[in-house]
Structure formats: C-alpha cells, structure tokens
Amino acid sequence: MLKTESLFIPTYGFMKIQPDVNDRMRGILIDWLIEVHLKFKLIPETLYLTVNLIDRYLEIEVAKRDKLQLIGVTAMLIACKYEEIYPPEVKDFVYITDNAYSKKEIMDMEYKMLKKFEFNVTVISSYRFIERFIKLSQDSEAIFFLSQYMLELALVEYKMVKYRPSMVASGAIYLAHKIMGKSDAWPLKVEQYSGFREKDIRP
C-alpha cells in the first residue's frame, strides 16, 4: 500500500489551472456529495474514490462552473460501478441533481473522464490506511469512527491534497487518540508499519 499510494493521486496546486472554479466550490461540491453518499447508503471506499476522481480530472481538464456538479456526480457514478455490488443507476444521479443534467450528459462525461484517466481508477485511499492502522493498534470502534470522521473533514479541505493518503490517515488516528485521551497517541507498531514518527505527523 505504501509503495503504490502515490500512483494516480492529484498534485497539490492543480486549482491554479482553473479560471472558473476554486477550492471553495470544490469544498461545497464534496460536502454535498457526502450527503448523496449517505442518502444512497454507499460504502466508504466509494466516497474516497469519488473525490480522487474529481481532483484528478480538475488537474488535467479546465472545468466550467456550471459543469462542476456534473463532474462530481459522474465521478461518483464511476466510483459506484467500481466499488459497489449494487450501484445506483444513471437515472438516480439525474434525480439527485434535480434534473440539472440529462442521462446523456452524465454518460458523455463518464466516457470523457474514463478516457482522460486511461481507465486507471484503482487507488489506495486514506480510508484503507485507517483500517490497517486501527487493526495494528487494536483500537476501539470509537477511535475508528472518530478517525473516519477526521478523514471526511479532510476530504472537503483542498489544502489536505498535499498530503499522501497514509499521512492523512496517520494524522486522523493520532488526533483521535489525543481527543480520546489515550496515553500512547502514536503506538510503536503503527509507527513501524507506517514509517512515520510522531514528529512527522504532528503538523
């Protein structure tokens, strides 16, 4: 996971190529997609892949403001097809956008995005690292869910794109340990497997 996590992740600073959209609009879109994700009862991995696809697309393609939501729902459609056993249908995404986009527009955008990605949609998310590190530290469900909440907050923040998924996951667990008053905020076993020392993740 550590060896392959840097494959197919966006480079921080990609918003500079966007004349019509900004990081605040990205945050509003992702915040809304988190609600859509909850409404459709999707698995966590789908949400992380969705955000990855949005950022990677915005890194290589200039987007108009009125097409940003289209990019978001299409990214979620692709992520659903990849991660879910029973993914929502295109008509569900048409409905969730209040018919702002047609079925054809979503399918055309899906084709365009997949072509840009050269069909490379396999990514290692921060959620996968959370699962692994929590297992190593033998933490409670409370720590796991609090860490997951931190990750979801990080998804909305554009400035968090600069950190690798393993670093974001490590920071979330470290902060959850601190909040829950755990004496050993960064267990040695997690340090050994992650490769991060406490001073690396504290910032």
Secondary structure, DSSP 8 states (H G I E B T S, - for coil): -TTTTTTT---TTGGGG-SS--HHHHHHHHHHHHHHHHHTT--HHHHHHHHHHHHHHHHHS---GGGHHHHHHHHHHHHHHHH-SS---HHHHHHHTTTSS-HHHHHHHHHHHHHHHTT------HHHHHHHHHHHHT--HHHHHHHHHHHHHHHH-GGGGGS-HHHHHHHHHHHHHHHTT-S-SS-HHHHHHH---HHHH--
